[in-house]
Amino acid sequence: MDIDKICPLHKKEKIETLVKLQGNQKYRNAIIDSLDQKIKDKDVDKIINDINNNLNGLSSYEKLGKESYAVETISKLQELIE
């Protein structure tokens, strides 16, 4: 699926969507796929770090709800640098 045709976002907006764990996992996976050739390994590491920092800033209740999303999203991001 070409996410850029359905929902065109700038690179910065895509990264913010990932960091804030917005949308469902299929949406985040599509964003990651669209970023594949546009970001470097260090960018992936920073996004993963920002996701973790975002999670740590949430209340326990919010964190509990988003933790599994973070694991899936981080796993997909790590595939880009393997």
N, C-alpha and C positions, 0 to 999 in steps of 0.2 A: 504494500500500500504506500503510495506517495503522499505522505502527510502534508507536504508543502502545497499540494494542489487543493487539499481539503481545508487545511488550516494554516495559512502562511504566517509564520512567525520569524522574527529575526533570531539569530544565534543566541543573543543574550536572553531573549524571552524564553527560548527553548530550555536553556540551562536553568533559568529561574523556575520553570515548570517542574523540572526534574528535582531541583533542590527542595522545593516546597512539597514534592510528592503530589502534585495536582493531577487530576484525571485518574482514569483507571490504568491498570498495568499495560493493557494493549496500547493505549494512547502513549504512555511513557516509552514503551518499547519502540513504537513508530518514531517517536522523537529521537531516541538514541540511534536508530537505524539511519535517520536523516542526517545526524551529526557525524556518522562514522568516518567519512573522509574529510570532515571539516575541523576536527579537533585533534590535538596531539595528546600523547600519553600524560604529560604533565597537567593538561587541562582535565583529563579524566580523573586523575588523582585529586585535583582541586574540587571537582564536582562531588566526588565521594566524600571528601573531607567536609564540604559544605553541607551535604545531606546529614552527616553525623552531627555536625554542630547544630543544625536546625532541629534535629530530633532531641538533642540535649537541652534545647531551649524550651521545649514543650512541657506542659504539665504531665504528670504521670499518666493521667487518663488519656490525653491526646497522644502521648508517646506510645502507649499500649495499642492504640488503634492504627498507628502508622508504621510501627516497627516492622511488620511483615512486608509492607509495601517497600520499605527501605531496603530490606534484604534482597527482594526480587530485583529492584531497580539497580542496586549496587552490583549484584551478580551479572546483570545484563551489561552494565558499564564495563566491568572487568573483562568481559569477553572482547571488548575493543582493543585491549592492550595485551592480550595473550597471543 
